[in-house]
Every structure is written in C-alpha cells, then in structure tokens.
Amino acid sequence: MNQTSIATVLTMVKFDLGITNSTAYDARLTQYINSGLAYAEEEGVTLGDTVGDMEIATMYAVWLFNKRKTGEGMPRMLRYALNNRIFADKMKEN
C-alpha cells in the first residue's frame, strides 16, 4: 500500500473513531494501520490501493485500536473480508 493510500486510510480510521481536528493520535494510528497490513500479509493477503483493500485496512486498524481497551476478538465482518480477499487471490492464481 502506498503512502497516499495509508494517508487515506488514516483519515478513514480517524473518522470511524470520532477523532476530528486533531493530529495527536496520527503516529499511533498509523502504527495500527501498518500493523494491520503486516498481520494481513501473515495470513496471505497483501492489501493494495483499491477501495476494498483500504476498507479492510481501516477495519483492521480500528479493531486493533479498540481491542486494547476491550480485548474483543476479531469482528466477523473483518474476518469475512479477509477470508473473501484470500479466496479471491487464490481464484486469480488458477
């Protein structure tokens, strides 16, 4: 994912978390975005610059941010999105 896409994802993450008019969390949120990209890659998904991939990166980063407080497991919609992305990649290989 290129830097422009990461900046777009950062904006989307901040919106989802209700963080407006502040850059105080930008470094930490960017770390969550990069962590989510790395975790997805460990599962076999390399997220790119498409709208769908940026949405998955947003969901992953928001979940990572929130789970530090709640300890909740991965939300189903994120798990489904990752699984669908994995299956889509495997179909392209054939």
N, CA, C and O of each residue as an XYZ file, in Angstrom:
376
protein
N       0.863     -1.161      0.000
C       0.000      0.000      0.000
C       0.915      1.232      0.000
O       1.860      1.313      0.785
N       0.626      2.178     -0.880
C       1.477      3.368     -0.958
C       1.108      4.394      0.120
O       0.086      4.265      0.794
N       1.952      5.401      0.265
C       1.772      6.398      1.329
C       0.484      7.203      1.167
O      -0.130      7.587      2.161
N       0.074      7.459     -0.059
C      -1.176      8.188     -0.285
C      -2.359      7.370      0.222
O      -3.275      7.910      0.842
N      -2.336      6.074     -0.042
C      -3.412      5.207      0.432
C      -3.401      5.102      1.950
O      -4.461      5.081      2.577
N      -2.215      5.036      2.547
C      -2.132      4.984      4.005
C      -2.688      6.268      4.609
O      -3.361      6.225      5.638
N      -2.414      7.410      3.981
C      -2.971      8.685      4.458
C      -4.492      8.679      4.345
O      -5.179      9.198      5.226
N      -5.021      8.103      3.278
C      -6.470      7.989      3.116
C      -7.051      7.079      4.191
O      -8.083      7.397      4.783
N      -6.399      5.954      4.445
C      -6.859      5.030      5.480
C      -6.815      5.720      6.839
O      -7.734      5.552      7.641
N      -5.772      6.487      7.113
C      -5.674      7.221      8.372
C      -6.871      8.153      8.552
O      -7.440      8.230      9.641
N      -7.244      8.844      7.514
C      -8.415      9.726      7.570
C      -9.675      8.921      7.882
O     -10.500      9.340      8.694
N      -9.819      7.761      7.231
C     -10.995      6.922      7.453
C     -11.008      6.359      8.878
O     -12.064      6.295      9.508
N      -9.851      5.954      9.382
C      -9.758      5.427     10.749
C     -10.152      6.513     11.748
O     -10.928      6.265     12.671
N      -9.617      7.710     11.559
C      -9.942      8.812     12.463
C     -11.434      9.116     12.439
O     -12.028      9.390     13.482
N     -12.038      9.072     11.273
C     -13.471      9.307     11.158
C     -14.254      8.228     11.904
O     -15.181      8.534     12.654
N     -13.877      6.964     11.695
C     -14.563      5.849     12.379
C     -14.441      5.953     13.894
O     -15.366      5.590     14.620
N     -13.311      6.444     14.369
C     -13.081      6.561     15.812
C     -13.613      7.871     16.402
O     -13.600      8.065     17.617
N     -14.079      8.761     15.529
C     -14.609     10.037     16.004
C     -13.526     11.018     16.405
O     -13.767     11.919     17.208
N     -12.343     10.850     15.855
C     -11.238     11.769     16.139
C     -11.202     12.811     15.034
O     -10.819     12.517     13.902
N     -11.598     14.012     15.366
C     -11.628     15.074     14.363
C     -10.773     16.244     14.814
O     -10.600     16.478     16.010
N     -10.254     16.957     13.869
C      -9.486     18.184     14.121
C      -8.322     17.961     15.077
O      -8.003     18.843     15.874
N      -7.693     16.812     15.010
C      -6.546     16.536     15.875
C      -5.573     15.625     15.149
O      -5.970     14.698     14.443
N      -4.307     15.905     15.334
C      -3.272     15.030     14.796
C      -2.533     14.308     15.929
O      -1.518     13.650     15.698
N      -3.049     14.438     17.144
C      -2.386     13.883     18.319
C      -2.210     12.364     18.224
O      -1.221     11.830     18.727
N      -3.145     11.670     17.595
C      -3.089     10.208     17.520
C      -2.527      9.693     16.199
O      -2.442      8.481     16.002
N      -2.144     10.580     15.296
C      -1.751     10.155     13.951
C      -0.631      9.124     13.936
O      -0.712      8.140     13.201
N       0.410      9.331     14.730
C       1.529      8.385     14.729
C       1.079      7.016     15.225
O       1.435      5.993     14.641
N       0.308      6.997     16.288
C      -0.161      5.723     16.849
C      -1.118      5.019     15.897
O      -1.016      3.809     15.694
N      -2.042      5.767     15.315
C      -2.996      5.176     14.372
C      -2.291      4.655     13.122
O      -2.660      3.609     12.588
N      -1.285      5.380     12.658
C      -0.512      4.922     11.504
C       0.199      3.614     11.835
O       0.325      2.737     10.981
N       0.664      3.486     13.079
C       1.272      2.232     13.512
C       0.251      1.090     13.479
O       0.577     -0.020     13.060
N      -0.974      1.357     13.917
C      -2.023      0.331     13.850
C      -2.328     -0.041     12.402
O      -2.561     -1.211     12.099
N      -2.329      0.934     11.519
C      -2.560      0.650     10.092
C      -1.456     -0.261      9.567
O      -1.735     -1.273      8.925
N      -0.210      0.095      9.839
C       0.916     -0.716      9.367
C       0.915     -2.102     10.002
O       1.262     -3.083      9.344
N       0.530     -2.193     11.269
C       0.426     -3.496     11.932
C      -0.651     -4.341     11.265
O      -0.441     -5.527     11.010
N      -1.797     -3.740     10.983
C      -2.874     -4.456     10.307
C      -2.443     -4.968      8.946
O      -2.779     -6.090      8.567
N      -1.697     -4.149      8.205
C      -1.190     -4.580      6.901
C      -0.242     -5.762      7.062
O      -0.284     -6.707      6.275
N       0.611     -5.708      8.080
C       1.558     -6.805      8.322
C       0.828     -8.072      8.758
O       1.156     -9.164      8.294
N      -0.152     -7.939      9.639
C      -0.908     -9.108     10.093
C      -1.677     -9.740      8.926
O      -1.738    -10.963      8.803
N      -2.257     -8.899      8.079
C      -2.975     -9.422      6.915
C      -2.017    -10.174      5.998
O      -2.360    -11.223      5.453
N      -0.821     -9.632      5.836
C       0.165    -10.295      4.981
C       0.581    -11.644      5.561
O       0.821    -12.594      4.817
N       0.665    -11.728      6.892
C       0.979    -13.010      7.532
C      -0.091    -14.056      7.238
O       0.189    -15.254      7.214
N      -1.319    -13.590      7.015
C      -2.418    -14.512      6.688
C      -2.490    -14.805      5.197
O      -3.331    -15.590      4.760
N      -1.620    -14.184      4.417
C      -1.584    -14.441      2.988
C      -2.265    -13.390      2.142
O      -2.508    -13.618      0.957
N      -2.581    -12.238      2.722
C      -3.252    -11.163      1.997
C      -2.323     -9.956      1.928
O      -1.937     -9.401      2.957
N      -1.970     -9.557      0.717
C      -1.221     -8.325      0.541
C      -2.217     -7.269      0.082
O      -2.702     -7.307     -1.048
N      -2.517     -6.319      0.980
C      -3.509     -5.291      0.668
C      -2.889     -4.231     -0.219
O      -1.773     -3.769      0.019
N      -3.625     -3.858     -1.234
C      -3.157     -2.859     -2.193
C      -3.870     -1.531     -2.031
O      -4.321     -1.174     -0.943
N      -3.961     -0.816     -3.124
C      -4.501      0.541     -3.118
C      -5.935      0.619     -3.619
O      -6.404      1.697     -3.983
N      -6.637     -0.509     -3.642
C      -8.030     -0.482     -4.082
C      -8.921      0.000     -2.943
O      -8.521     -0.019     -1.779
N     -10.110      0.423     -3.281
C     -11.062      0.897     -2.279
C     -11.374     -0.219     -1.278
O     -11.420      0.022     -0.072
N     -11.587     -1.432     -1.776
C     -11.890     -2.555     -0.905
C     -10.756     -2.880      0.054
O     -10.984     -3.157      1.232
N      -9.541     -2.843     -0.456
C      -8.388     -3.123      0.399
C      -8.190     -2.028      1.446
O      -7.820     -2.314      2.584
N      -8.433     -0.794      1.065
C      -8.311      0.297      2.039
C      -9.383      0.178      3.117
O      -9.146      0.543      4.269
N     -10.558     -0.329      2.754
C     -11.613     -0.543      3.750
C     -11.209     -1.648      4.731
O     -11.439     -1.523      5.934
N     -10.609     -2.727      4.222
C     -10.130     -3.787      5.100
C      -9.053     -3.241      6.036
O      -9.066     -3.540      7.230
N      -8.130     -2.452      5.513
C      -7.075     -1.860      6.343
C      -7.675     -0.955      7.414
O      -7.190     -0.924      8.545
N      -8.721     -0.224      7.064
C      -9.401      0.642      8.029
C     -10.044     -0.186      9.133
O      -9.875      0.109     10.316
N     -10.781     -1.224      8.745
C     -11.435     -2.083      9.744
C     -10.405     -2.713     10.674
O     -10.615     -2.787     11.884
N      -9.295     -3.164     10.106
C      -8.260     -3.811     10.909
C      -7.669     -2.823     11.918
O      -7.527     -3.149     13.097
N      -7.326     -1.622     11.459
C      -6.716     -0.632     12.345
C      -7.674     -0.187     13.450
O      -7.259     -0.027     14.598
N      -8.934      0.011     13.118
C      -9.923      0.410     14.129
C     -10.077     -0.699     15.159
O     -10.149     -0.428     16.357
N     -10.126     -1.950     14.700
C     -10.235     -3.058     15.641
C      -9.012     -3.127     16.550
O      -9.154     -3.311     17.759
N      -7.809     -2.982     15.986
C      -6.600     -3.015     16.813
C      -6.612     -1.903     17.857
O      -6.208     -2.115     19.001
N      -7.073     -0.722     17.464
C      -7.145      0.408     18.400
C      -8.130      0.103     19.523
O      -7.826      0.326     20.695
N      -9.293     -0.402     19.173
C     -10.336     -0.654     20.171
C     -10.052     -1.867     21.046
O     -10.422     -1.881     22.220
N      -9.407     -2.874     20.497
C      -9.215     -4.113     21.267
C      -8.259     -3.924     22.428
O      -8.282     -4.719     23.367
N      -7.421     -2.904     22.397
C      -6.517     -2.669     23.520
C      -7.301     -2.308     24.775
O      -6.830     -2.532     25.890
N      -8.504     -1.747     24.594
C      -9.364     -1.407     25.730
C     -10.342     -2.534     26.064
O     -10.597     -2.820     27.234
N     -10.879     -3.162     25.032
C     -11.958     -4.131     25.232
C     -11.483     -5.575     25.265
O     -12.111     -6.423     25.899
N     -10.374     -5.860     24.585
C      -9.890     -7.225     24.493
C     -10.724     -8.115     23.588
O     -10.524     -9.329     23.557
N     -11.657     -7.526     22.850
C     -12.547     -8.309     22.000
C     -11.794     -9.010     20.873
O     -10.759     -8.543     20.399
N     -12.352    -10.144     20.465
C     -11.787    -10.877     19.345
C     -12.081    -10.173     18.031
O     -12.806     -9.179     17.984
N     -11.505    -10.707     16.974
C     -11.687    -10.096     15.664
C     -13.162    -10.122     15.263
O     -13.806    -11.168     15.338
N     -13.702     -8.971     14.837
C     -15.103     -8.929     14.412
C     -15.340     -9.811     13.186
O     -14.467     -9.960     12.331
N     -16.531    -10.389     13.122
C     -16.870    -11.265     11.993
C     -16.726    -10.578     10.657
O     -16.219    -11.175      9.707
N     -17.166     -9.321     10.563
C     -17.106     -8.659      9.254
C     -15.665     -8.508      8.773
O     -15.406     -8.586      7.572
N     -14.722     -8.292      9.696
C     -13.317     -8.211      9.320
C     -12.803     -9.588      8.920
O     -12.096     -9.722      7.922
N     -13.155    -10.607      9.691
C     -12.730    -11.972      9.355
C     -13.266    -12.380      7.991
O     -12.537    -12.961      7.187
N     -14.540    -12.079      7.723
C     -15.140    -12.400      6.424
C     -14.442    -11.649      5.296
O     -14.176    -12.221      4.239
N     -14.146    -10.379      5.517
C     -13.484     -9.574      4.482
C     -12.105    -10.145      4.164
O     -11.725    -10.237      2.997
N     -11.357    -10.527      5.195
C     -10.041    -11.127      4.967
C     -10.167    -12.472      4.248
O      -9.427    -12.750      3.304
N     -11.106    -13.300      4.700
C     -11.297    -14.595      4.043
C     -11.689    -14.429      2.584
O     -11.160    -15.127      1.718
N     -12.598    -13.525      2.303
C     -13.020    -13.282      0.924
C     -11.849    -12.806      0.074
O     -11.716    -13.192     -1.088
N     -11.011    -11.975      0.654
C      -9.841    -11.464     -0.071
C      -8.854    -12.589     -0.350
O      -8.274    -12.658     -1.434
N      -8.664    -13.474      0.633
C      -7.774    -14.628      0.451
C      -8.303    -15.522     -0.671
O      -7.547    -15.927     -1.554
N      -9.601    -15.828     -0.635
C     -10.197    -16.682     -1.660
C     -10.135    -16.026     -3.045
O      -9.901    -16.709     -4.042
N     -10.337    -14.740     -3.111
C     -10.269    -14.034     -4.390
C      -8.856    -14.142     -4.980
O      -8.694    -14.358     -6.181
N      -7.839    -13.990     -4.126
C      -6.463    -14.127     -4.603
C      -6.192    -15.534     -5.105
O      -5.530    -15.716     -6.126
N      -6.705    -16.538     -4.384
C      -6.471    -17.927     -4.787
C      -7.157    -18.233     -6.121
O      -6.634    -19.010     -6.921
N      -8.315    -17.634     -6.365
C      -9.016    -17.846     -7.627
C      -8.244    -17.231     -8.798
O      -8.271    -17.760     -9.909
N      -7.564    -16.124     -8.548
C      -6.765    -15.489     -9.609
C      -5.582    -16.351     -9.997
O      -5.136    -16.316    -11.144
N      -5.066    -17.130     -9.045
C      -3.892    -17.973     -9.309
C      -4.223    -19.115    -10.257
O      -3.341    -19.596    -10.968
N      -5.472    -19.557    -10.282
C      -5.863    -20.705    -11.108
C      -6.180    -20.323    -12.507
O      -6.524    -21.181    -13.319
